[in-house]
């Protein structure tokens, strides 16, 4: 069975929603009202996932502009149930480069096959070297943090391509992505 990843479309959707959302209260910061359970020992630590496009852009004078895009996702799980998630997405169209960063920290609940994140602090940032109005750096609003509560499935599995065991994270049984321990 072929594994495919839907983290890129999901990351883009999160960033687009943030860019279109209005600004509001960004008080956040307290996690006293969010659920929390200790993380399984096997999940504690830093995890990374990333893909990069094989498409490359070259200018008409032979200058290399870079690849077409990519996505990176990082999770950090603490033993007490706190988490941090960072999502980076970039998209290139010849010399134009759009980059987005989404970061959230908060609490999480865990069971044997899923975890749910509850952001208490979050931030959106975007950079576009061709369209100035697409550049921003702002905190998540209270509503965006509530909308960002997400449940992920998790398991450990061997990648048949390299024989290594990875943390598999997905939104459902068809969207697994391979996360490796961050060094």
Backbone as JSON Lines, residues from 0, in Angstrom:
{"i":0,"aa":"X","n":[0.84,-1.17,0.0],"ca":[0.0,0.0,0.0],"c":[0.89,1.24,0.0]}
{"i":1,"aa":"X","n":[0.58,2.17,-0.85],"ca":[1.35,3.41,-0.98],"c":[0.89,4.41,0.07]}
{"i":2,"aa":"X","n":[1.83,4.99,0.81],"ca":[1.51,6.03,1.78],"c":[1.58,7.38,1.09]}
{"i":3,"aa":"X","n":[0.63,8.24,1.37],"ca":[0.7,9.59,0.84],"c":[0.49,10.57,1.99]}
{"i":4,"aa":"X","n":[0.95,11.77,1.79],"ca":[0.87,12.75,2.85],"c":[-0.07,13.87,2.45]}
{"i":5,"aa":"X","n":[-0.93,14.24,3.37],"ca":[-1.81,15.39,3.17],"c":[-1.42,16.54,4.07]}
{"i":6,"aa":"X","n":[-0.21,16.5,4.65],"ca":[0.19,17.59,5.53],"c":[0.4,18.89,4.76]}
{"i":7,"aa":"X","n":[0.92,18.82,3.52],"ca":[1.1,20.05,2.75],"c":[-0.23,20.75,2.51]}
{"i":8,"aa":"X","n":[-1.26,20.05,1.96],"ca":[-2.54,20.75,1.79],"c":[-3.12,21.24,3.12]}
{"i":9,"aa":"X","n":[-2.97,20.45,4.16],"ca":[-3.5,20.87,5.46],"c":[-2.76,22.09,5.98]}
{"i":10,"aa":"X","n":[-1.44,22.09,5.84],"ca":[-0.65,23.25,6.29],"c":[-1.04,24.49,5.5]}
{"i":11,"aa":"X","n":[-1.2,24.33,4.19],"ca":[-1.61,25.48,3.38],"c":[-2.99,25.97,3.79]}
{"i":12,"aa":"X","n":[-3.89,25.04,4.08],"ca":[-5.24,25.44,4.51],"c":[-5.18,26.21,5.82]}
{"i":13,"aa":"X","n":[-4.36,25.74,6.79],"ca":[-4.23,26.44,8.06],"c":[-3.72,27.86,7.84]}
{"i":14,"aa":"X","n":[-2.71,27.98,6.99],"ca":[-2.11,29.29,6.76],"c":[-3.08,30.2,6.02]}
{"i":15,"aa":"X","n":[-3.79,29.67,5.04],"ca":[-4.76,30.5,4.3],"c":[-5.88,30.97,5.22]}
{"i":16,"aa":"X","n":[-6.37,30.09,6.08],"ca":[-7.4,30.5,7.03],"c":[-6.9,31.62,7.92]}
{"i":17,"aa":"X","n":[-5.66,31.51,8.36],"ca":[-5.09,32.53,9.23],"c":[-4.96,33.85,8.48]}
{"i":18,"aa":"X","n":[-4.54,33.8,7.24],"ca":[-4.34,35.03,6.47],"c":[-5.65,35.74,6.21]}
{"i":19,"aa":"X","n":[-6.72,34.97,6.09],"ca":[-8.02,35.57,5.79],"c":[-8.78,35.98,7.05]}
{"i":20,"aa":"X","n":[-8.37,35.47,8.19],"ca":[-9.09,35.77,9.43],"c":[-8.83,37.19,9.88]}
{"i":21,"aa":"X","n":[-9.81,37.74,10.52],"ca":[-9.64,39.08,11.06],"c":[-8.85,39.07,12.34]}
{"i":22,"aa":"X","n":[-8.33,40.2,12.73],"ca":[-7.58,40.28,13.98],"c":[-8.54,40.45,15.13]}
{"i":23,"aa":"X","n":[-8.18,39.95,16.27],"ca":[-9.0,40.06,17.46],"c":[-8.11,39.98,18.66]}
{"i":24,"aa":"X","n":[-8.69,39.57,19.76],"ca":[-7.92,39.44,20.98],"c":[-6.82,38.4,20.79]}
{"i":25,"aa":"X","n":[-5.65,38.71,21.26],"ca":[-4.56,37.75,21.19],"c":[-3.96,37.55,22.58]}
{"i":26,"aa":"X","n":[-4.85,37.59,23.57],"ca":[-4.37,37.54,24.94],"c":[-3.69,36.22,25.26]}
{"i":27,"aa":"X","n":[-4.25,35.08,24.9],"ca":[-3.65,33.76,25.05],"c":[-2.59,33.63,26.11]}
{"i":28,"aa":"X","n":[-2.03,32.46,26.23],"ca":[-0.89,32.25,27.09],"c":[-1.16,31.34,28.27]}
{"i":29,"aa":"X","n":[-2.38,31.33,28.82],"ca":[-2.66,30.49,29.97],"c":[-3.21,29.15,29.53]}
{"i":30,"aa":"X","n":[-2.66,28.07,30.09],"ca":[-3.17,26.76,29.71],"c":[-3.95,26.11,30.85]}
{"i":31,"aa":"X","n":[-4.36,26.9,31.81],"ca":[-5.07,26.34,32.96],"c":[-6.46,25.82,32.59]}
{"i":32,"aa":"X","n":[-7.0,26.23,31.45],"ca":[-8.34,25.8,31.05],"c":[-8.33,24.82,29.89]}
{"i":33,"aa":"X","n":[-7.17,24.28,29.53],"ca":[-7.11,23.33,28.42],"c":[-6.77,21.95,28.96]}
{"i":34,"aa":"X","n":[-7.33,20.91,28.32],"ca":[-7.06,19.54,28.78],"c":[-5.58,19.19,28.63]}
{"i":35,"aa":"X","n":[-5.11,18.3,29.5],"ca":[-3.72,17.86,29.43],"c":[-3.6,16.48,30.06]}
{"i":36,"aa":"X","n":[-2.85,15.61,29.42],"ca":[-2.49,14.31,29.99],"c":[-1.0,14.11,29.72]}
{"i":37,"aa":"X","n":[-0.33,13.32,30.52],"ca":[1.09,13.05,30.25],"c":[1.27,12.38,28.89]}
{"i":38,"aa":"X","n":[2.37,12.7,28.23],"ca":[2.68,12.1,26.92],"c":[3.27,10.72,27.13]}
{"i":39,"aa":"X","n":[2.96,9.78,26.24],"ca":[3.64,8.48,26.31],"c":[5.15,8.69,26.18]}
{"i":40,"aa":"X","n":[5.93,7.96,26.93],"ca":[7.39,8.14,26.92],"c":[7.96,8.03,25.5]}
{"i":41,"aa":"X","n":[7.38,7.18,24.67],"ca":[7.9,6.99,23.31],"c":[7.72,8.22,22.43]}
{"i":42,"aa":"X","n":[6.82,9.15,22.82],"ca":[6.58,10.37,22.04],"c":[7.37,11.57,22.55]}
{"i":43,"aa":"X","n":[7.89,11.49,23.76],"ca":[8.57,12.63,24.36],"c":[9.81,12.99,23.53]}
{"i":44,"aa":"X","n":[9.93,14.28,23.21],"ca":[11.08,14.77,22.46],"c":[10.66,15.53,21.21]}
{"i":45,"aa":"X","n":[11.62,15.7,20.32],"ca":[11.43,16.5,19.11],"c":[11.29,15.59,17.89]}
{"i":46,"aa":"X","n":[10.32,15.92,17.03],"ca":[10.02,15.13,15.84],"c":[9.96,16.05,14.63]}
{"i":47,"aa":"X","n":[10.42,15.55,13.46],"ca":[10.44,16.39,12.25],"c":[9.93,15.61,11.05]}
{"i":48,"aa":"X","n":[9.32,16.36,10.14],"ca":[8.83,15.84,8.86],"c":[9.07,16.9,7.82]}
{"i":49,"aa":"X","n":[9.41,16.53,6.62],"ca":[9.58,17.53,5.58],"c":[9.63,16.92,4.19]}
{"i":50,"aa":"X","n":[9.15,17.7,3.22],"ca":[9.23,17.33,1.81],"c":[9.62,18.57,1.03]}
{"i":51,"aa":"X","n":[10.23,18.34,-0.12],"ca":[10.64,19.44,-1.0],"c":[10.28,19.07,-2.42]}
{"i":52,"aa":"X","n":[9.9,20.05,-3.2],"ca":[9.53,19.83,-4.59],"c":[10.75,19.45,-5.43]}
{"i":53,"aa":"X","n":[10.54,18.59,-6.41],"ca":[11.6,18.26,-7.35],"c":[11.63,19.23,-8.53]}
{"i":54,"aa":"X","n":[10.65,20.12,-8.61],"ca":[10.61,21.11,-9.68],"c":[11.51,22.28,-9.3]}
{"i":55,"aa":"X","n":[12.29,22.77,-10.25],"ca":[13.19,23.89,-10.03],"c":[12.91,25.0,-11.02]}
{"i":56,"aa":"X","n":[13.17,26.23,-10.61],"ca":[12.94,27.38,-11.47],"c":[14.27,28.03,-11.86]}
{"i":57,"aa":"X","n":[14.4,28.32,-13.15],"ca":[15.57,28.98,-13.71],"c":[15.1,30.2,-14.47]}
{"i":58,"aa":"X","n":[15.82,31.3,-14.37],"ca":[15.49,32.52,-15.11],"c":[15.93,32.41,-16.55]}
{"i":59,"aa":"X","n":[15.49,33.36,-17.38],"ca":[15.82,33.32,-18.8],"c":[17.29,33.62,-19.07]}
{"i":60,"aa":"X","n":[18.02,34.09,-18.08],"ca":[19.46,34.32,-18.21],"c":[20.28,33.22,-17.53]}
{"i":61,"aa":"X","n":[19.62,32.12,-17.2],"ca":[20.32,30.99,-16.61],"c":[20.48,31.04,-15.11]}
{"i":62,"aa":"X","n":[19.93,32.06,-14.44],"ca":[20.06,32.14,-12.99],"c":[19.09,31.16,-12.31]}
{"i":63,"aa":"X","n":[19.58,30.49,-11.27],"ca":[18.79,29.52,-10.53],"c":[17.98,30.25,-9.46]}
{"i":64,"aa":"X","n":[16.66,30.09,-9.48],"ca":[15.8,30.72,-8.47],"c":[15.51,29.8,-7.29]}
{"i":65,"aa":"X","n":[15.51,28.51,-7.47],"ca":[15.25,27.59,-6.37],"c":[14.19,26.58,-6.72]}
{"i":66,"aa":"X","n":[13.89,25.69,-5.76],"ca":[12.87,24.69,-6.03],"c":[11.48,25.28,-5.86]}
{"i":67,"aa":"X","n":[10.48,24.54,-6.3],"ca":[9.11,25.06,-6.35],"c":[8.44,25.17,-5.0]}
{"i":68,"aa":"X","n":[8.91,24.44,-4.01],"ca":[8.26,24.56,-2.71],"c":[8.59,23.41,-1.8]}
{"i":69,"aa":"X","n":[8.05,23.51,-0.61],"ca":[8.26,22.46,0.37],"c":[7.46,22.72,1.63]}
{"i":70,"aa":"X","n":[7.49,21.75,2.51],"ca":[6.8,21.87,3.79],"c":[7.64,21.16,4.85]}
{"i":71,"aa":"X","n":[7.69,21.74,6.03],"ca":[8.33,21.12,7.18],"c":[7.38,21.24,8.37]}
{"i":72,"aa":"X","n":[7.32,20.18,9.14],"ca":[6.48,20.17,10.34],"c":[7.33,19.63,11.48]}
{"i":73,"aa":"X","n":[7.32,20.33,12.61],"ca":[8.04,19.91,13.8],"c":[7.07,19.82,14.96]}
{"i":74,"aa":"X","n":[7.19,18.76,15.72],"ca":[6.45,18.61,16.98],"c":[7.46,18.42,18.09]}
{"i":75,"aa":"X","n":[7.21,19.02,19.23],"ca":[7.93,18.73,20.46],"c":[6.88,18.34,21.5]}
{"i":76,"aa":"X","n":[7.09,17.19,22.12],"ca":[6.19,16.72,23.17],"c":[6.99,16.63,24.47]}
{"i":77,"aa":"X","n":[6.46,17.26,25.51],"ca":[7.07,17.17,26.83],"c":[6.35,16.08,27.64]}
{"i":78,"aa":"X","n":[7.05,15.5,28.58],"ca":[6.49,14.41,29.38],"c":[5.21,14.82,30.09]}
{"i":79,"aa":"X","n":[5.12,16.09,30.52],"ca":[3.94,16.54,31.28],"c":[2.71,16.8,30.42]}
{"i":80,"aa":"X","n":[2.84,16.69,29.08],"ca":[1.69,16.89,28.19],"c":[1.69,18.21,27.44]}
{"i":81,"aa":"X","n":[2.7,19.04,27.62],"ca":[2.8,20.26,26.82],"c":[3.4,19.93,25.46]}
{"i":82,"aa":"X","n":[3.03,20.72,24.45],"ca":[3.53,20.49,23.11],"c":[3.91,21.82,22.46]}
{"i":83,"aa":"X","n":[4.65,21.69,21.37],"ca":[4.93,22.81,20.47],"c":[4.86,22.26,19.05]}
{"i":84,"aa":"X","n":[4.19,22.98,18.15],"ca":[4.13,22.59,16.75],"c":[4.56,23.77,15.9]}
{"i":85,"aa":"X","n":[5.4,23.5,14.91],"ca":[5.83,24.51,13.95],"c":[5.61,23.96,12.55]}
{"i":86,"aa":"X","n":[4.98,24.76,11.69],"ca":[4.74,24.37,10.31],"c":[5.31,25.46,9.41]}
{"i":87,"aa":"X","n":[6.16,25.06,8.48],"ca":[6.75,25.98,7.51],"c":[6.38,25.5,6.12]}
{"i":88,"aa":"X","n":[5.87,26.41,5.29],"ca":[5.5,26.09,3.91],"c":[6.1,27.16,3.01]}
{"i":89,"aa":"X","n":[6.71,26.74,1.9],"ca":[7.17,27.73,0.93],"c":[6.71,27.33,-0.46]}
{"i":90,"aa":"X","n":[6.45,28.34,-1.27],"ca":[5.96,28.16,-2.63],"c":[6.67,29.16,-3.52]}
{"i":91,"aa":"X","n":[7.26,28.69,-4.6],"ca":[8.0,29.57,-5.53],"c":[7.31,29.57,-6.88]}
{"i":92,"aa":"X","n":[7.26,30.76,-7.47],"ca":[6.8,30.93,-8.85],"c":[7.86,31.79,-9.53]}
{"i":93,"aa":"X","n":[8.83,31.15,-10.14],"ca":[10.01,31.81,-10.7],"c":[10.68,32.64,-9.61]}
{"i":94,"aa":"X","n":[10.8,33.95,-9.76],"ca":[11.53,34.73,-8.76],"c":[10.69,35.11,-7.54]}
{"i":95,"aa":"X","n":[9.4,34.81,-7.56],"ca":[8.54,35.13,-6.42],"c":[8.53,33.96,-5.43]}
{"i":96,"aa":"X","n":[8.76,34.28,-4.17],"ca":[8.79,33.27,-3.12],"c":[7.83,33.68,-2.01]}
{"i":97,"aa":"X","n":[6.89,32.81,-1.7],"ca":[5.97,33.01,-0.59],"c":[6.31,31.97,0.47]}
{"i":98,"aa":"X","n":[6.49,32.43,1.72],"ca":[6.8,31.55,2.83],"c":[5.8,31.81,3.95]}
{"i":99,"aa":"X","n":[5.38,30.75,4.62],"ca":[4.49,30.88,5.77],"c":[5.01,30.05,6.92]}
{"i":100,"aa":"X","n":[4.82,30.59,8.11],"ca":[5.18,29.9,9.34],"c":[3.97,29.93,10.26]}
{"i":101,"aa":"X","n":[3.65,28.8,10.85],"ca":[2.61,28.71,11.86],"c":[3.22,28.03,13.07]}
{"i":102,"aa":"X","n":[3.05,28.64,14.22],"ca":[3.6,28.07,15.45],"c":[2.53,28.09,16.52]}
{"i":103,"aa":"X","n":[2.41,26.99,17.23],"ca":[1.49,26.97,18.37],"c":[2.13,26.17,19.5]}
{"i":104,"aa":"X","n":[1.81,26.58,20.71],"ca":[2.23,25.86,21.9],"c":[1.01,25.75,22.8]}
{"i":105,"aa":"X","n":[1.01,24.74,23.62],"ca":[-0.12,24.56,24.53],"c":[-0.05,23.2,25.2]}
{"i":106,"aa":"X","n":[-1.23,22.62,25.4],"ca":[-1.33,21.33,26.07],"c":[-1.86,20.3,25.08]}
{"i":107,"aa":"X","n":[-1.7,19.04,25.44],"ca":[-2.18,17.95,24.59],"c":[-2.72,16.83,25.47]}
{"i":108,"aa":"X","n":[-3.62,16.07,24.89],"ca":[-4.09,14.84,25.52],"c":[-3.68,13.69,24.61]}
{"i":109,"aa":"X","n":[-3.35,12.57,25.21],"ca":[-2.82,11.42,24.49],"c":[-3.58,10.16,24.87]}
{"i":110,"aa":"X","n":[-3.76,9.28,23.89],"ca":[-4.16,7.91,24.19],"c":[-3.28,7.0,23.34]}
{"i":111,"aa":"X","n":[-3.61,5.74,23.27],"ca":[-2.72,4.77,22.62],"c":[-2.62,4.93,21.11]}
{"i":112,"aa":"X","n":[-3.52,5.71,20.48],"ca":[-3.47,5.85,19.02],"c":[-3.76,7.25,18.51]}
{"i":113,"aa":"X","n":[-3.97,8.22,19.4],"ca":[-4.24,9.59,18.94],"c":[-3.77,10.6,19.98]}
{"i":114,"aa":"X","n":[-3.59,11.82,19.51],"ca":[-3.35,12.93,20.43],"c":[-4.09,14.14,19.9]}
{"i":115,"aa":"X","n":[-4.5,15.01,20.82],"ca":[-5.21,16.24,20.47],"c":[-4.44,17.41,21.04]}
{"i":116,"aa":"X","n":[-4.21,18.42,20.19],"ca":[-3.49,19.61,20.65],"c":[-4.49,20.71,20.96]}
{"i":117,"aa":"X","n":[-4.17,21.47,22.03],"ca":[-4.98,22.59,22.49],"c":[-4.07,23.81,22.6]}
{"i":118,"aa":"X","n":[-4.0,24.62,21.55],"ca":[-3.1,25.78,21.58],"c":[-3.52,26.8,22.62]}
{"i":119,"aa":"X","n":[-2.54,27.32,23.34],"ca":[-2.77,28.43,24.26],"c":[-2.07,29.68,23.76]}
{"i":120,"aa":"X","n":[-1.06,29.51,22.91],"ca":[-0.35,30.61,22.28],"c":[-0.08,30.19,20.84]}
{"i":121,"aa":"X","n":[-0.25,31.13,19.92],"ca":[0.02,30.81,18.52],"c":[0.43,32.04,17.75]}
{"i":122,"aa":"X","n":[1.06,31.79,16.61],"ca":[1.57,32.89,15.8],"c":[1.52,32.49,14.33]}
{"i":123,"aa":"X","n":[1.17,33.46,13.48],"ca":[1.22,33.29,12.04],"c":[2.17,34.33,11.46]}
{"i":124,"aa":"X","n":[2.98,33.9,10.5],"ca":[3.88,34.82,9.82],"c":[3.91,34.44,8.35]}
{"i":125,"aa":"X","n":[3.94,35.44,7.47],"ca":[4.05,35.19,6.04],"c":[5.0,36.2,5.42]}
{"i":126,"aa":"X","n":[5.71,35.75,4.41],"ca":[6.66,36.59,3.69],"c":[6.47,36.34,2.2]}
{"i":127,"aa":"X","n":[6.31,37.4,1.44],"ca":[6.15,37.32,-0.01],"c":[7.03,38.39,-0.63]}
{"i":128,"aa":"X","n":[8.04,38.0,-1.39],"ca":[8.96,38.99,-1.95],"c":[8.4,39.7,-3.19]}
{"i":129,"aa":"X","n":[7.19,39.36,-3.63],"ca":[6.58,40.01,-4.79],"c":[5.33,40.81,-4.47]}
{"i":130,"aa":"X","n":[4.63,40.49,-3.39],"ca":[3.38,41.16,-3.04],"c":[3.46,41.6,-1.57]}
{"i":131,"aa":"X","n":[3.74,42.88,-1.35],"ca":[3.94,43.39,0.01],"c":[2.76,43.15,0.95]}
{"i":132,"aa":"X","n":[1.53,43.23,0.45],"ca":[0.37,43.08,1.33],"c":[0.26,41.67,1.91]}
{"i":133,"aa":"X","n":[1.01,40.72,1.36],"ca":[1.0,39.35,1.87],"c":[2.0,39.12,3.0]}
{"i":134,"aa":"X","n":[2.69,40.17,3.44],"ca":[3.67,40.05,4.52],"c":[3.02,40.44,5.85]}
{"i":135,"aa":"X","n":[3.08,39.53,6.8],"ca":[2.55,39.84,8.13],"c":[3.19,38.93,9.16]}
{"i":136,"aa":"X","n":[3.06,39.33,10.41],"ca":[3.54,38.55,11.54],"c":[2.61,38.92,12.69]}
{"i":137,"aa":"X","n":[1.77,37.97,13.12],"ca":[0.78,38.3,14.15],"c":[0.44,37.09,15.0]}
{"i":138,"aa":"X","n":[-0.06,37.38,16.17],"ca":[-0.51,36.34,17.09],"c":[-1.84,35.76,16.61]}
{"i":139,"aa":"X","n":[-2.08,34.5,16.97],"ca":[-3.39,33.91,16.72],"c":[-4.41,34.6,17.61]}
{"i":140,"aa":"X","n":[-5.6,34.75,17.09],"ca":[-6.69,35.28,17.91],"c":[-7.23,34.16,18.81]}
{"i":141,"aa":"X","n":[-8.04,34.54,19.78],"ca":[-8.68,33.54,20.64],"c":[-9.47,32.53,19.8]}
{"i":142,"aa":"X","n":[-10.22,33.03,18.82],"ca":[-11.03,32.14,17.97],"c":[-10.15,31.21,17.14]}
{"i":143,"aa":"X","n":[-9.06,31.72,16.61],"ca":[-8.15,30.88,15.82],"c":[-7.53,29.78,16.66]}
{"i":144,"aa":"X","n":[-7.18,30.09,17.9],"ca":[-6.65,29.04,18.78],"c":[-7.7,27.98,19.04]}
{"i":145,"aa":"X","n":[-8.95,28.38,19.22],"ca":[-10.02,27.4,19.41],"c":[-10.21,26.56,18.15]}
{"i":146,"aa":"X","n":[-10.14,27.2,16.98],"ca":[-10.29,26.49,15.71],"c":[-9.11,25.57,15.41]}
{"i":147,"aa":"X","n":[-7.97,25.83,16.04],"ca":[-6.74,25.09,15.79],"c":[-6.66,23.81,16.62]}
{"i":148,"aa":"X","n":[-7.62,23.57,17.5],"ca":[-7.64,22.31,18.25],"c":[-7.8,21.19,17.22]}
{"i":149,"aa":"X","n":[-6.82,20.28,17.18],"ca":[-6.8,19.22,16.18],"c":[-6.46,17.89,16.83]}
{"i":150,"aa":"X","n":[-7.06,16.84,16.29],"ca":[-6.72,15.48,16.72],"c":[-5.96,14.79,15.6]}
{"i":151,"aa":"X","n":[-4.86,14.15,15.96],"ca":[-4.01,13.42,15.04],"c":[-3.95,11.96,15.48]}
{"i":152,"aa":"X","n":[-3.87,11.06,14.54],"ca":[-3.58,9.67,14.85],"c":[-2.07,9.5,14.93]}
{"i":153,"aa":"X","n":[-1.6,8.53,15.69],"ca":[-0.16,8.26,15.76],"c":[0.07,6.77,15.96]}
{"i":154,"aa":"X","n":[1.22,6.34,15.46],"ca":[1.69,4.97,15.65],"c":[3.15,4.93,15.22]}
{"i":155,"aa":"X","n":[3.84,3.87,15.54],"ca":[5.19,3.65,15.05],"c":[5.13,2.56,14.01]}
{"i":156,"aa":"X","n":[5.86,2.76,12.9],"ca":[5.83,1.79,11.81],"c":[7.16,1.83,11.06]}
{"i":157,"aa":"X","n":[7.47,0.74,10.4],"ca":[8.7,0.63,9.62],"c":[8.42,1.11,8.2]}
{"i":158,"aa":"X","n":[9.26,2.02,7.7],"ca":[9.17,2.48,6.31],"c":[9.79,1.39,5.44]}
{"i":159,"aa":"X","n":[9.03,0.8,4.5],"ca":[9.58,-0.28,3.68],"c":[10.71,0.19,2.75]}
{"i":160,"aa":"X","n":[10.81,1.5,2.51],"ca":[11.85,2.01,1.62],"c":[13.23,2.05,2.25]}
{"i":161,"aa":"X","n":[13.29,2.27,3.58],"ca":[14.61,2.34,4.21],"c":[14.75,1.43,5.43]}
{"i":162,"aa":"X","n":[13.69,0.74,5.82],"ca":[13.76,-0.2,6.94],"c":[13.82,0.44,8.31]}
{"i":163,"aa":"X","n":[13.71,1.79,8.39],"ca":[13.76,2.49,9.68],"c":[12.36,2.6,10.27]}
{"i":164,"aa":"X","n":[12.31,2.63,11.59],"ca":[11.05,2.84,12.29],"c":[10.83,4.34,12.49]}
{"i":165,"aa":"X","n":[9.64,4.8,12.15],"ca":[9.28,6.22,12.24],"c":[8.02,6.39,13.09]}
{"i":166,"aa":"X","n":[7.86,7.58,13.62],"ca":[6.59,7.99,14.19],"c":[5.69,8.36,13.02]}
{"i":167,"aa":"X","n":[4.57,7.7,12.9],"ca":[3.61,7.99,11.84],"c":[2.54,8.9,12.44]}
{"i":168,"aa":"X","n":[2.26,10.02,11.78],"ca":[1.23,10.95,12.23],"c":[0.3,11.19,11.05]}
{"i":169,"aa":"X","n":[-1.0,11.17,11.32],"ca":[-1.97,11.38,10.26],"c":[-3.26,11.96,10.78]}
{"i":170,"aa":"X","n":[-4.06,12.48,9.86],"ca":[-5.37,13.0,10.22],"c":[-6.41,11.87,10.23]}
{"i":171,"aa":"X","n":[-6.13,10.82,9.45],"ca":[-6.99,9.64,9.39],"c":[-6.13,8.47,8.93]}
{"i":172,"aa":"X","n":[-6.73,7.31,8.7],"ca":[-5.97,6.11,8.35],"c":[-5.33,6.16,6.96]}
{"i":173,"aa":"X","n":[-5.66,7.17,6.15],"ca":[-5.13,7.28,4.79],"c":[-4.13,8.41,4.61]}
{"i":174,"aa":"X","n":[-3.74,9.11,5.68],"ca":[-2.9,10.3,5.51],"c":[-1.64,10.25,6.37]}
{"i":175,"aa":"X","n":[-1.01,9.13,6.49],"ca":[0.16,8.99,7.35],"c":[1.38,9.69,6.77]}
{"i":176,"aa":"X","n":[2.14,10.34,7.63],"ca":[3.42,10.96,7.26],"c":[4.48,10.45,8.22]}
{"i":177,"aa":"X","n":[5.69,10.27,7.7],"ca":[6.81,9.74,8.46],"c":[7.54,10.86,9.21]}
{"i":178,"aa":"X","n":[7.53,10.82,10.54],"ca":[8.27,11.76,11.36],"c":[9.49,11.05,11.95]}
{"i":179,"aa":"X","n":[10.62,11.71,11.9],"ca":[11.86,11.17,12.44],"c":[12.26,12.01,13.65]}
{"i":180,"aa":"X","n":[13.03,11.43,14.54],"ca":[13.52,12.21,15.68],"c":[14.41,13.33,15.18]}
{"i":181,"aa":"X","n":[14.19,14.53,15.68],"ca":[15.04,15.68,15.32],"c":[16.36,15.54,16.07]}
{"i":182,"aa":"X","n":[17.44,15.85,15.42],"ca":[18.76,15.74,16.04],"c":[19.16,17.03,16.68]}
